[in-house]
Structures are given as C-alpha cells and as structure tokens.
Amino acid sequence: MTPLVSIIMGSTSDLPVMEEAAKVLNELCIPFEMNALSAHRTPEKVEEFASNAHSRGIKVIVAGAGMAAHLPGVIAAFTALPIIGVPVKSSFDGMDSLLAIVQMPPGIPVATVAVNGARNAGILAAQMLSLGDEELYTRLVAFKEDLKKKIIQANEDLQKVKFEYKV
C-alpha cells in the first residue's frame, strides 16, 4: 500500500495524542504513515520530507507539535499539500501550541484542530480525501451515522439512571 496521509509528530512523546488520528484512518481503511520529525532538531529532514511528500503519493499531512509548535508551519512552507495542525498540550494548557499553529502568515495556511484534537484531524483528512473517492465518502457517511447511533444509545441509557429527584 502507498500511504495517502502522513502523520508527523515533533517527538514520540506526542504519540498518545497523534495515534488518535491513526486509529480513525485505520478504521476508515486509509493507508497512512507515521514519523517523528522536529522543526528545530532536524530541520533538514523536515524540508526533505515535505518537499518529497507529494511525489511519494501523500495527499494530506497531519502534523502535531507542542510548545513552540513550528512543525506544521515549517512543513507547509515546503509543500502545497494540505496540512492539518494538531496543537499538542505540553505547557500553558496547549495555548502556546494552538497559537503557534493557527497564526500562520498569508500564503502558508495550516488547518488547525483543537488542542490534542488528532482524532478530528484524522477525520478531516479523510473528508479531504473523500472529495475524489466516492467509496471513502460512503464510509464517512456510515462513520458519522454510527456516531449518531452512539449518542442516541447514550441518551437512552441516561433515562435508566435513577435519582430521587430526577424527573
């Protein structure tokens, strides 16, 4: 299989957050790869990765980073592929990461999800890919229908919870 999505993290300490994107891509049968690259410690590797991603068949890049969180923006500087940034909570409740990723200069956009929102990043990547893949779109519709069913079931379960003053 050739990966369509690349999940990049600043270090393997980000894996507990970023694996949520991997889980949803796996669930939706989308081939992906995962790598650790650092905008500050391995900038040459980041440039090489980003510059070659398109020619390797990558369609979307999900990049997570904490603290200064320059990784998604640096990747965006070297490719025209869509980048989805995942701010990883490491300090300041993740606000430093969020602001570093979302405040990109004109011409270098990075779509940004919530702090530690890698699951939504995976879903967003799948939605981007589904624009040219009707089978994937159908899987996404089923995925969202399943989310709805889970909430309906949860509400039914809540009705069974008893309290003296619950009406």
GIDA-V684363 format. One record per pair of residues at least 24 apart in sequence whose ideal C-beta (glycine too) atoms are under 8 Angstrom apart, sorted by the first residue. I is the first residue (numbers start at 1). GAP is how many residues later the second one is. Records with the same first field share a line. If there is no record, write none. Layout:
I = GAP + GAP
//
This chain:
1 = 30
2 = 29 + 54 + 55
3 = 28 + 29 + 30 + 53 + 54 + 55
4 = 26 + 27 + 28 + 53 + 54 + 55 + 56 + 125
5 = 25 + 26 + 27 + 28 + 53 + 54 + 55 + 56 + 57 + 117 + 120 + 124
6 = 26 + 27 + 28 + 29 + 43 + 47 + 52 + 54 + 55 + 56
7 = 25 + 26 + 27 + 28 + 55 + 56 + 57
8 = 26 + 27 + 28 + 29 + 41 + 53 + 54 + 55 + 56 + 63 + 67
9 = 25 + 26 + 27 + 28 + 54 + 55 + 56 + 62 + 79
10 = 26 + 27 + 28 + 29 + 54 + 55 + 56 + 59 + 61 + 78
11 = 25 + 27
12 = 24
14 = 50 + 51 + 52 + 74
17 = 47 + 69 + 71 + 72 + 99 + 101
18 = 44 + 46 + 68 + 70 + 100
19 = 99
20 = 98 + 99 + 102
21 = 41 + 43 + 65 + 97 + 98 + 100 + 101 + 104
22 = 100
23 = 96 + 99
24 = 95 + 98 + 99 + 102
25 = 97 + 100 + 101
27 = 116
28 = 94 + 98 + 108 + 111 + 112 + 115
29 = 107 + 110
30 = 95 + 96 + 99 + 106
33 = 25
37 = 34
38 = 33
39 = 26 + 31 + 32 + 34 + 35
40 = 28 + 30
43 = 31
46 = 25 + 28 + 29 + 32
47 = 27 + 31
49 = 26
50 = 24 + 25 + 26 + 27 + 28 + 29
51 = 27 + 28
53 = 26 + 28
54 = 25 + 26 + 27
59 = 69 + 70
60 = 24 + 65 + 68 + 69
62 = 24 + 56 + 59 + 60 + 63
63 = 47
64 = 24 + 54 + 57
65 = 32 + 35 + 36
66 = 24 + 25 + 28 + 31
67 = 24 + 29 + 30 + 33
68 = 28 + 29 + 32
69 = 27 + 28 + 29 + 31 + 32
70 = 30
72 = 29 + 38 + 40
73 = 27 + 28 + 31 + 35 + 37
76 = 28 + 32 + 33 + 34
77 = 31
82 = 29 + 46
83 = 26 + 27 + 28
84 = 26 + 27 + 28 + 29 + 37 + 40 + 41
85 = 25 + 26 + 27 + 28 + 36
86 = 26 + 27 + 30 + 31 + 32 + 35
87 = 25 + 26 + 27 + 28 + 29 + 30
88 = 27 + 28
89 = 26 + 27
//
